[in-house]
Structure formats: structure tokens, C-alpha cells
């Protein structure tokens, strides 16, 4: 029986397209290693964004969810 890690299922946050600029700015200020490419977001792309951030910041999905929710 194959199990799926909870981190790979889905992002647990939603981003309104018009609010991303502010969140992106805050993330870039907090994590200097993040590039515009890392922070690229298009509507409906929360999962892809979460995966990139997990990889670049070495954090779990829950940590990324909390980070985004706290912005």
C-alpha cells in the first residue's frame, strides 16, 4: 500500500491575486534568498508556489501555510 505524505497533497491557503504583491514584498524582505522566480504566482497556483517555497526555504507544507497566513 502506497502512502502519500501530507506535505505533497495541497496548499492549505488561498491567495487573492490582488494581494500577492504585498505578500511577495514581505517574503523577499524576510528571506533574502528568494528570487522573483521563486515568488512567481498566478491565480490558482498556490500548490506550485507552496512547493517552490518549501524547497527554497527547507520548510514543511504546514510551516509554509502558517508563513503565508501570517503575512
Order of alpha helices (4+ residues) and beta strands (2+ residues): alpha-alpha-alpha
